[in-house]
Amino acid sequence: MHGPNIEDALQKAGSAVKMLWKPGAPAPTVPVVPPEISGWRQEQRSWEEKVALLELSHHMFDLFIKGPDAVRLLSYCSANNYEKFAIGQAKQFVPVSPDGYLTQDGILLRLADDHFQLIGIGGASNWVSYHAKAGNFDVELTSDTTSEFRGADPVQFRFQIQGPKAQDLLQTLFGAQLDGIKFFHFREIELDGHTFNALRHGMAGQAGFEFFGPWGLADFVRGKLLTAGEKYGITEIGGLAYYSAGVDSGWLATPVAAIYTQDELKGLRQTISLYSYEGMMPLQGSYYSPNIEDYYCTPFELGYGRSVSFNHDFIGREALMARKNEVRRKKVTLVWNAEDVRRVFGADHGFILSYTRDRVEAGAQLVGTSQYATFVDPAGTVHSLALIDNAHAEPGTEVTLIWGQHPGPDGGNAPEPVFERIRATVAPAPYNEVARTSYRAD
């Protein structure tokens, strides 16, 4: 690896929090895809009211793992169960640190007996790549980074069709080819003599599928989807609306990777570029702690317990077993008071998207942190995903979110911060009823 790595940057900064604290850092953008195509409000409504086409080809990191030790490597690197992991199935990939915290999640596809594809924002791929080399596993790794860094076309296209009219559109285009595909399963399908894959999965938590295949088919597949979707009111989703989809579908997109403190992970940190997600993910907001471990979370807090299996040895197994019995927080949705949102952001505030870590209080007591917030036009207010102490996580509980910028490590050298108090109500996560009740149904 050329250029500075995370370990070098940690040593220079003095701590992980000092390295990552970046007040005022903007929210990420989707490369290549325009921020808006028909307008973010209309685009947000499309996956709840009609049908949406979401473009995922450019901002995801793909790692292909192939070889006789592929299963052994993945089993060692994650808490997942591989005994019944079938070809044509997907999993929420759950790697944990030696002290039992999540290092980063991703989606893992089994393409063949010894061939897998790991999709995510990069952290999980870095984790697997490091341990593949450090443990001398007999595997071949091939990566395809995001379009920000690739300098060429993606290896694959990846489109999602979501919404209440998605099934009608897909029936028109594919007939019975999608029948019987269970949630998080995929199969090869055909269209006008071209073959690619259909995965039952989506970012918006609505009925629909994800389609992926060779990049050379991207324009063909997109064109077919758009043409068939005209009668159903299909809407292409721009980058702004896309990044808001995860809030109501309950996916906490940017947990802090638990890799910064343990000595046994020094080798990993030395292999990861400072310009990676782990090196550049900004910490900011009204919540501040000088201890990076206060920002870590466990798979159980994020609702990944169904994906955890202790039937094999893996990194962090014993620590994760202990954490299973001491889960003190729960992932919830916070529905921000609409009147307070207008007071703080203005009546004509426009699009809102924030990955700040913000204090959530009950009275004057800290009871959690809000971590991923966006204005949801159909709801008329901001929703956010938060980790809240169990005692305050019941739906309907009234809490207060503290909005503003803590000075962070600069302390007294920064201007006096201005904080706003925004009332919020706890709701389930996922907030979207389809995502919560029937999304995973077979």
C-alpha positions as CSV (number, residue, x, y, z in Angstrom):
1,M,0.0,0.0,0.0
2,H,1.3,3.4,-0.9
3,G,0.6,6.6,1.1
4,P,-0.2,7.1,4.8
5,N,-2.0,4.3,6.7
6,I,-4.4,4.4,9.6
7,E,-1.8,3.4,12.2
8,D,0.6,6.2,11.1
9,A,-2.2,8.7,11.3
10,L,-3.3,7.4,14.8
11,Q,0.2,7.9,16.1
12,K,0.5,11.3,14.6
13,A,-2.9,12.5,15.9
14,G,-2.5,10.9,19.4
15,S,-5.9,9.2,19.4
16,A,-8.6,7.8,17.1
17,V,-11.0,10.5,18.2
18,K,-8.5,13.3,17.4
19,M,-7.9,11.7,14.0
20,L,-11.6,11.3,13.1
21,W,-13.1,14.4,14.7
22,K,-14.0,16.7,11.7
23,P,-16.7,19.3,12.6
24,G,-18.6,20.6,9.6
25,A,-17.7,17.7,7.4
26,P,-20.3,17.3,4.7
27,A,-22.5,14.2,4.3
28,P,-21.2,11.7,1.6
29,T,-22.4,11.9,-1.9
30,V,-23.1,9.1,-4.5
31,P,-20.4,9.2,-7.2
32,V,-21.6,9.5,-10.9
33,V,-25.3,9.5,-10.0
34,P,-26.9,13.0,-10.1
35,P,-28.0,14.3,-6.7
36,E,-31.5,14.8,-8.0
37,I,-33.2,13.5,-11.2
38,S,-36.8,14.5,-10.8
39,G,-36.5,16.1,-7.3
40,W,-35.6,14.5,-4.0
41,R,-39.2,14.9,-2.6
42,Q,-40.8,13.1,-5.5
43,E,-38.0,10.5,-5.5
44,Q,-38.5,9.7,-1.8
45,R,-42.3,9.3,-2.4
46,S,-41.8,6.9,-5.3
47,W,-40.7,3.9,-3.4
48,E,-43.7,4.2,-1.0
49,E,-46.3,5.1,-3.6
50,K,-45.3,3.7,-7.0
51,V,-42.0,2.2,-8.0
52,A,-38.4,3.4,-7.8
53,L,-35.2,2.5,-9.7
54,L,-32.2,2.8,-7.4
55,E,-28.6,2.9,-8.9
56,L,-26.0,1.1,-6.7
57,S,-23.3,0.5,-9.3
58,H,-20.9,3.2,-8.3
59,H,-20.7,3.7,-4.5
60,M,-20.3,0.1,-3.3
61,F,-17.0,-1.7,-2.8
62,D,-16.9,-5.3,-4.0
63,L,-14.5,-8.1,-2.9
64,F,-14.6,-11.5,-4.7
65,I,-13.2,-14.4,-2.6
66,K,-12.4,-17.6,-4.5
67,G,-10.5,-20.7,-3.6
68,P,-10.4,-23.9,-1.5
69,D,-10.0,-21.9,1.8
70,A,-12.8,-19.4,1.1
71,V,-15.3,-20.9,3.6
72,R,-12.6,-21.4,6.2
73,L,-11.5,-17.7,5.8
74,L,-14.9,-16.2,6.0
75,S,-15.8,-18.5,9.0
76,Y,-12.7,-17.3,10.8
77,C,-13.4,-13.6,10.0
78,S,-17.1,-13.5,11.0
79,A,-19.8,-14.6,13.4
80,N,-21.9,-16.0,10.6
81,N,-23.0,-19.7,10.3
82,Y,-21.8,-21.2,7.0
83,E,-23.0,-24.8,7.5
84,K,-26.2,-24.2,5.5
85,F,-25.1,-21.3,3.4
86,A,-26.3,-22.3,0.0
87,I,-25.2,-21.3,-3.5
88,G,-27.6,-18.5,-4.5
89,Q,-28.0,-17.2,-1.0
90,A,-27.0,-13.9,0.7
91,K,-26.1,-13.1,4.3
92,Q,-25.6,-10.0,6.4
93,F,-21.8,-10.4,7.0
94,V,-21.0,-9.8,10.7
95,P,-17.3,-9.5,11.5
96,V,-16.3,-8.5,15.1
97,S,-13.1,-7.3,16.8
98,P,-11.3,-9.4,19.4
99,D,-13.2,-7.5,22.1
100,G,-16.6,-8.3,20.5
101,Y,-17.5,-5.0,18.7
102,L,-18.7,-4.7,15.1
103,T,-15.8,-3.9,12.7
104,Q,-18.1,-3.3,9.7
105,D,-21.0,-5.1,8.1
106,G,-21.7,-6.0,4.5
107,I,-23.7,-8.3,2.2
108,L,-22.1,-11.6,1.3
109,L,-23.3,-13.7,-1.7
110,R,-22.4,-17.3,-2.3
111,L,-21.7,-17.6,-6.1
112,A,-20.4,-21.2,-6.0
113,D,-18.9,-23.7,-3.6
114,D,-15.7,-21.8,-3.2
115,H,-16.6,-18.4,-4.7
116,F,-18.2,-15.5,-2.7
117,Q,-18.8,-11.8,-3.3
118,L,-18.7,-9.3,-0.4
119,I,-20.5,-6.0,-0.9
120,G,-20.3,-2.9,1.3
121,I,-18.6,0.4,2.1
122,G,-15.2,-1.1,2.3
123,G,-14.5,-1.9,5.9
124,A,-15.6,-5.6,5.8
125,S,-13.5,-6.1,2.7
126,N,-10.4,-4.6,4.3
127,W,-11.0,-7.0,7.3
128,V,-11.2,-10.1,5.1
129,S,-8.3,-9.1,2.8
130,Y,-6.0,-8.6,5.7
131,H,-6.8,-11.9,7.5
132,A,-6.6,-13.8,4.2
133,K,-3.0,-12.7,3.8
134,A,-2.0,-12.7,7.5
135,G,-3.3,-16.3,7.9
136,N,-2.0,-17.6,4.6
137,F,-5.4,-18.8,3.4
138,D,-5.5,-20.4,0.0
139,V,-7.8,-17.9,-1.7
140,E,-7.7,-15.5,-4.6
141,L,-9.0,-12.0,-3.9
142,T,-10.2,-9.6,-6.5
143,S,-11.6,-6.2,-5.6
144,D,-13.6,-3.5,-7.4
145,T,-13.5,-0.2,-5.5
146,T,-16.0,2.7,-5.9
147,S,-16.2,4.9,-8.9
148,E,-14.5,7.7,-6.9
149,F,-11.3,5.8,-7.1
150,R,-11.7,3.2,-9.9
151,G,-10.9,5.3,-12.9
152,A,-12.8,2.9,-15.1
153,D,-16.3,1.4,-15.4
154,P,-17.5,-0.9,-12.6
155,V,-17.1,-4.7,-13.0
156,Q,-20.9,-5.1,-12.4
157,F,-24.1,-3.1,-12.6
158,R,-26.4,-3.1,-9.7
159,F,-30.0,-1.8,-9.9
160,Q,-32.9,-2.1,-7.5
161,I,-36.6,-1.9,-8.2
162,Q,-38.6,-1.1,-5.1
163,G,-42.2,0.0,-4.3
164,P,-45.8,-1.2,-4.1
165,K,-46.0,-1.4,-8.0
166,A,-42.6,-3.2,-8.3
167,Q,-44.2,-6.7,-8.6
168,D,-46.5,-5.6,-11.4
169,L,-43.6,-4.1,-13.3
170,L,-41.3,-7.2,-12.8
171,Q,-44.1,-9.6,-13.8
172,T,-44.5,-7.7,-17.0
173,L,-40.8,-7.9,-17.8
174,F,-39.8,-11.3,-16.4
175,G,-43.0,-13.3,-16.2
176,A,-42.5,-16.2,-13.7
177,Q,-38.7,-16.1,-13.6
178,L,-38.7,-14.4,-10.2
179,D,-41.3,-16.7,-8.6
180,G,-40.2,-18.5,-5.5
181,I,-37.1,-16.5,-4.8
182,K,-36.9,-16.2,-1.1
183,F,-35.7,-13.1,0.8
184,F,-31.9,-12.8,0.5
185,H,-31.7,-15.4,-2.3
186,F,-30.8,-14.9,-5.9
187,R,-30.9,-16.8,-9.2
188,E,-29.8,-16.2,-12.8
189,I,-32.6,-14.9,-15.1
190,E,-32.8,-14.1,-18.8
191,L,-34.0,-11.2,-20.8
192,D,-33.9,-11.0,-24.6
193,G,-31.1,-13.6,-24.6
194,H,-29.0,-11.8,-21.9
195,T,-28.4,-13.4,-18.5
196,F,-27.9,-11.7,-15.2
197,N,-28.9,-12.2,-11.5
198,A,-32.0,-11.3,-9.5
199,L,-31.6,-10.9,-5.7
200,R,-34.6,-10.4,-3.5
201,H,-33.4,-7.5,-1.5
202,G,-33.6,-3.7,-1.4
203,M,-32.4,-0.5,0.3
204,A,-35.8,1.1,0.7
205,G,-37.4,-1.7,2.6
206,Q,-40.1,-2.2,0.0
207,A,-41.2,-5.1,-2.2
208,G,-38.8,-5.6,-5.1
209,F,-35.5,-7.0,-6.3
210,E,-31.9,-6.1,-6.9
211,F,-30.4,-7.0,-10.3
212,F,-26.7,-7.4,-10.9
213,G,-24.5,-8.7,-13.7
214,P,-21.7,-7.7,-16.1
215,W,-21.3,-3.9,-16.6
216,G,-21.6,-4.3,-20.4
217,L,-25.3,-5.1,-19.8
218,A,-26.0,-2.0,-17.6
219,D,-27.5,0.3,-20.3
220,F,-29.6,-2.6,-21.7
221,V,-31.0,-3.6,-18.3
222,R,-31.7,0.0,-17.2
223,G,-33.4,0.7,-20.5
224,K,-35.7,-2.3,-20.2
225,L,-36.6,-1.5,-16.6
226,L,-37.4,2.2,-17.4
227,T,-39.4,1.3,-20.5
228,A,-41.5,-1.4,-18.8
229,G,-41.9,0.9,-15.8
230,E,-43.4,3.9,-17.6
231,K,-47.0,2.6,-17.1
232,Y,-46.3,2.2,-13.4
233,G,-44.9,5.6,-12.8
234,I,-41.3,4.5,-12.4
235,T,-38.9,7.1,-10.9
236,E,-35.1,7.1,-11.0
237,I,-33.6,7.9,-7.7
238,G,-30.8,10.5,-7.3
239,G,-28.0,10.5,-4.8
240,L,-29.8,12.7,-2.2
241,A,-33.0,10.6,-1.9
242,Y,-30.9,7.3,-2.1
243,Y,-29.0,8.2,1.0
244,S,-32.2,8.9,2.9
245,A,-33.7,5.4,2.2
246,G,-31.7,3.6,4.9
247,V,-33.3,5.6,7.8
248,D,-36.9,4.3,7.4
249,S,-35.6,0.8,6.3
250,G,-33.6,0.6,9.5
251,W,-30.1,0.2,8.2
252,L,-27.6,2.1,10.4
253,A,-25.1,2.7,7.5
254,T,-22.0,4.1,9.3
255,P,-21.1,2.4,12.5
256,V,-17.7,3.3,13.8
257,A,-15.3,0.4,12.9
258,A,-14.0,-1.1,16.1
259,I,-10.4,-1.4,14.9
260,Y,-8.5,1.5,16.5
261,T,-7.5,0.5,20.0
262,Q,-6.4,-3.1,20.2
263,D,-2.7,-4.0,19.8
264,E,-3.5,-7.2,17.9
265,L,-5.1,-5.1,15.2
266,K,-2.0,-3.0,14.6
267,G,-1.1,-5.0,11.5
268,L,-4.6,-4.5,10.1
269,R,-4.4,-0.7,10.7
270,Q,-1.0,-0.6,8.9
271,T,-2.6,-2.1,5.8
272,I,-5.5,0.2,5.5
273,S,-5.1,3.5,3.7
274,L,-5.8,6.7,5.6
275,Y,-8.1,7.6,2.7
276,S,-10.4,4.7,3.4
277,Y,-13.8,4.7,5.2
278,E,-12.0,3.8,8.4
279,G,-9.5,6.6,8.1
280,M,-11.8,9.4,6.8
281,M,-15.2,8.7,8.5
282,P,-15.9,12.0,10.3
283,L,-16.9,12.1,13.9
284,Q,-18.9,15.3,14.8
285,G,-22.1,16.4,16.4
286,S,-23.3,17.2,19.9
287,Y,-22.1,14.0,21.4
288,Y,-18.4,13.9,22.2
289,S,-16.2,11.4,24.1
290,P,-12.4,11.3,24.0
291,N,-12.6,7.5,24.1
292,I,-13.2,5.9,20.7
293,E,-14.7,2.8,22.3
294,D,-17.7,4.9,23.5
295,Y,-18.6,5.1,19.8
296,Y,-18.4,1.3,19.2
297,C,-21.5,-0.9,19.0
298,T,-22.2,-4.6,19.0
299,P,-24.1,-6.7,16.4
300,F,-26.8,-7.3,19.0
301,E,-27.5,-3.5,19.4
302,L,-27.9,-3.2,15.7
303,G,-30.3,-6.1,15.4
304,Y,-27.9,-8.5,13.8
305,G,-28.4,-11.2,16.4
306,R,-30.2,-13.5,14.0
307,S,-27.0,-13.6,11.9
308,V,-24.7,-14.5,14.8
309,S,-23.7,-18.1,15.4
310,F,-21.4,-19.5,18.0
311,N,-21.0,-22.9,16.4
312,H,-17.5,-22.2,15.2
313,D,-14.3,-20.5,16.2
314,F,-14.0,-16.9,14.9
315,I,-12.2,-13.7,15.9
316,G,-13.9,-12.2,18.9
317,R,-16.0,-15.2,19.7
318,E,-15.6,-15.3,23.5
319,A,-15.9,-11.6,23.9
320,L,-19.1,-11.5,21.7
321,M,-20.6,-14.3,23.8
322,A,-20.2,-12.2,26.9
323,R,-21.7,-9.1,25.1
324,K,-24.7,-11.1,24.1
325,N,-25.8,-11.1,27.8
326,E,-25.2,-7.4,28.4
327,V,-27.0,-5.6,25.6
328,R,-27.9,-2.3,27.1
329,R,-29.0,-0.3,24.0
330,K,-31.4,-0.9,21.2
331,K,-31.6,0.5,17.7
332,V,-34.7,2.7,17.3
333,T,-36.2,5.4,15.0
334,L,-36.5,8.9,16.4
335,V,-39.4,11.0,14.9
336,W,-38.4,14.6,15.4
337,N,-41.0,17.1,16.4
338,A,-42.0,18.9,13.2
339,E,-42.5,22.3,14.9
340,D,-39.0,22.1,16.4
341,V,-37.5,21.1,13.0
342,R,-39.0,24.2,11.4
343,R,-37.7,26.3,14.3
344,V,-34.2,25.0,14.1
345,F,-33.8,24.5,10.3
346,G,-36.3,27.0,8.9
347,A,-39.6,26.6,7.2
348,D,-37.9,26.3,3.8
349,H,-35.0,24.1,4.9
350,G,-34.9,21.8,1.9
351,F,-33.1,18.5,2.0
352,I,-31.6,17.4,5.3
353,L,-29.1,14.5,5.7
354,S,-26.8,14.1,8.6
355,Y,-24.4,11.4,10.0
356,T,-23.6,13.4,13.1
357,R,-23.4,11.7,16.5
358,D,-25.9,13.7,18.6
359,R,-26.9,13.4,22.2
360,V,-30.3,12.0,23.1
361,E,-31.5,12.9,26.6
362,A,-34.3,12.2,28.9
363,G,-34.4,15.1,31.3
364,A,-30.8,16.0,31.7
365,Q,-29.6,12.4,31.4
366,L,-27.8,11.0,28.4
367,V,-29.7,8.0,27.2
368,G,-28.3,7.4,23.7
369,T,-27.0,8.8,20.4
370,S,-28.7,9.7,17.2
371,Q,-26.4,8.7,14.3
372,Y,-28.2,8.9,10.9
373,A,-30.9,11.5,10.2
374,T,-32.8,12.7,7.2
375,F,-35.9,14.7,6.3
376,V,-38.6,12.3,5.1
377,D,-41.0,14.2,2.9
378,P,-44.0,11.8,3.2
379,A,-43.7,12.1,7.0
380,G,-43.2,15.9,6.9
381,T,-40.3,15.8,9.4
382,V,-36.9,14.4,10.2
383,H,-36.4,10.8,11.2
384,S,-33.2,9.4,12.6
385,L,-31.7,6.1,13.6
386,A,-30.4,6.0,17.2
387,L,-29.0,3.7,19.8
388,I,-31.0,4.2,23.0
389,D,-30.7,2.7,26.5
390,N,-33.2,-0.1,26.9
391,A,-35.1,1.8,29.6
392,H,-36.0,4.5,27.1
393,A,-36.4,2.5,23.9
394,E,-40.1,1.7,24.1
395,P,-42.1,3.2,21.2
396,G,-43.9,6.3,22.3
397,T,-41.2,7.4,24.7
398,E,-40.5,11.1,24.6
399,V,-36.8,12.2,24.5
400,T,-34.8,15.3,23.5
401,L,-32.2,15.4,20.8
402,I,-29.4,17.9,21.2
403,W,-28.5,19.5,17.9
404,G,-25.2,21.4,17.5
405,Q,-21.5,21.0,17.2
406,H,-19.4,20.0,20.3
407,P,-15.9,21.6,20.1
408,G,-14.4,18.1,20.4
409,P,-10.7,17.7,21.2
410,D,-10.1,21.4,20.7
411,G,-12.0,22.1,23.9
412,G,-11.6,25.6,25.1
413,N,-9.8,26.8,21.9
414,A,-13.1,26.6,20.0
415,P,-16.0,29.1,20.1
416,E,-18.7,28.5,22.6
417,P,-21.1,26.0,21.0
418,V,-24.7,26.7,20.4
419,F,-27.1,23.8,21.0
420,E,-30.7,23.4,20.1
421,R,-33.1,21.1,21.9
422,I,-35.4,19.1,19.5
423,R,-38.2,17.0,20.9
424,A,-38.5,13.5,19.5
425,T,-40.6,10.4,19.9
426,V,-39.2,6.9,19.9
427,A,-40.6,4.6,17.2
428,P,-39.5,1.1,16.0
429,A,-36.7,0.5,13.6
430,P,-37.3,-0.1,10.8
431,Y,-39.9,2.6,10.9
432,N,-41.4,1.6,7.6
433,E,-44.2,-0.9,8.2
434,V,-43.5,-2.9,5.1
435,A,-39.8,-3.2,6.1
436,R,-40.7,-4.1,9.6
437,T,-43.5,-6.6,9.1
438,S,-43.4,-8.2,5.6
439,Y,-40.1,-7.3,3.9
440,R,-38.4,-10.6,4.9
441,A,-41.5,-12.8,4.4
442,D,-40.9,-15.8,2.1
